[in-house]
Amino acid sequence: MKILGILASAALAALVGTGLYLRFGLQVLDRPGMENPAAPMLELLSAEWTSEDGVWSARIEGERLDLSYQQNLVYSGSFFFGFDGDDLNVKTELDFYNKQFESEDGSASSTIESLYVENCRMYLVLTTSKEGEGSIRQQAVLDRVEYGKPAENELGEIREVSEMAELVEFSWDQITIGDNGFRFHIVCAGQNPIDPRLSCRYMDQEAHEIVQIGDEGSIELCPTIPSARWEELADFLCKAELPAYREPDPSPAGDMEVHAVPFVSKIQVTWRDGGEEFTNSYRGHYADELLELLKDIARETNSQKSGQNQPAPEGSWTCSCGQAGNTGRFCTECGQPKPAENETWKMRKVSEMAELVEFSWHQSAMSYDGCFDFRITPSEQESAAPRLYCDYTDPETGERIELGEESSGFQGFRLDGTRTDNTACPPVPLERWEELADFLRSAELSPYSPPEPGLMDATDSKIQVTWQEDGEKLTNSYSGIYAHELLKLLQDIAGEVSRNTLEEPKPE
């Protein structure tokens, strides 16, 4: 989970210091003579909520909300909302009678732009301003701390670990919506030497790439981590004060069927002490230092593994990044999925004389911010600028940007076959269209291959580019999972198109 905006620490500190409070009115949507249709959502809301860094926290009891910044109460009051159904993933806005408030001395003021829950996460959008300074818009994401009461048999089972204990096995599973899920598993393949073997899969936030090392189904394919790093991990775990693991309630709304994915972060550590082995289970929600240590160990292990020259196993495949000897579904070097055999031959070579005709990029992911669409289609009029439709999340502001008409298809037709209004989608400057064409001609994009069926958290990212040369049209399909530079270019083009649209004089 990420903080999507820059927190205005100075302004908020002033608000907290001057005793900022806001009392809201109370209203609950109900139907006379019937059960409250909002009860399932209200039950989900009633909990402790916190941002990953602990800066923002919220406590909801019934229809009452207490919101705190850096553990200081900022405002408290009641809210109301509309909800009727059983889908707790649906976006539900929490409403207040007065969204503007200020500090007691009047030097700072804030406006709640939006407070809503979606996919069992809470999103706060707030604008804060101070005398003599500009306004700063912030956005924070809060997760529900507990999905239910801890199982009684899970409490008090943490056994003390002595300094003589030997680390035998380590695993950490984190399951959530978005790219915060991961899996680390290290097990000793021998006793003397211990030969600790690593398998892991996680998102590298800096490189924006999925890292996968080893194959948990085959210990021979898992690289050995340096013994010094294994001892470092053991020493860290001995000293770390991690809370006991608690099972989440898989159905926070009672007996109703819920499609939400609960946030699960479970660490299991097996020790050998005095000839006896035992396993402790911990919660990994805020074990950030441990996570950084594991990623550092994984990077070192991966770099050592890449330098080894080993023969490729039978039935292995070579990834587009150059890594050979892959035997699983994903590349052990860059994490790209194995291309489908029937997709690899469909790529047609594009010459420098080819003319770009159409472009589309659709990406679906478990994270809402990870989903987007870009479509640029030709205009009906010859030599006219192509038209853009896009729907994506601005990486800087966290805002959802949408330009054009969603129902528009290629060649000026809607999906139902009727013609679209050309003005529904704004024009792309011809020089930017040529810039995109030049980029695509020189870009080394991987062939598209659909994710394997049954992978619930898989990202499906498909780029389709249509070219015309010597009167013939050809369309290539690429994978967009690692096309970060292309995505930046498209967002920049969309930003320019949006500014041009706002500057155009409106007809009277």
Salt bridges, closest charged atoms under 4 A:
GLU48 OE2 - ARG59 NH1 2.16
GLU61 OE2 - ARG59 NH2 2.34
ASP84 OD2 - ARG31 NH2 2.27
ASP143 OD1 - ARG121 NE 3.08
GLU146 OE2 - ARG283 NH2 3.56
GLU166 OE1 - ARG272 NH1 3.47
GLU169 OE2 - HIS185 NE2 2.68
ASP173 OD2 - ARG183 NH1 2.29
ASP179 OD2 - LYS2 NZ 3.69
ASP195 OD2 - ARG197 NE 3.03
GLU216 OE2 - ARG183 NH2 2.45
GLU216 OE2 - HIS185 ND1 3.09
GLU232 OE1 - ARG229 NE 2.73
ASP235 OD2 - LYS239 NZ 3.36
GLU247 OE2 - LYS266 NZ 3.98
GLU276 OE2 - ARG159 NH1 3.10
GLU277 OE2 - ARG272 NH2 2.94
ASP296 OD2 - ARG229 NH2 2.78
ASP296 OD1 - ARG299 NH2 3.97
GLU300 OE1 - ARG229 NH1 2.38
ASP373 OD1 - HIS362 ND1 2.81
GLU380 OE2 - ARG419 NH1 3.15
ASP391 OD1 - ARG400 NE 3.07
GLU399 OE2 - ARG137 NH1 3.95
GLU405 OE2 - ARG414 NE 2.87
GLU435 OE1 - ARG432 NE 2.66
ASP438 OD1 - ARG441 NH1 2.77
GLU452 OE1 - ARG329 NE 3.61
GLU472 OE2 - ARG348 NH2 3.28
GLU485 OE2 - LYS488 NZ 3.93
ASP492 OD2 - ARG432 NH2 2.72
GLU496 OE1 - ARG432 NH1 2.35
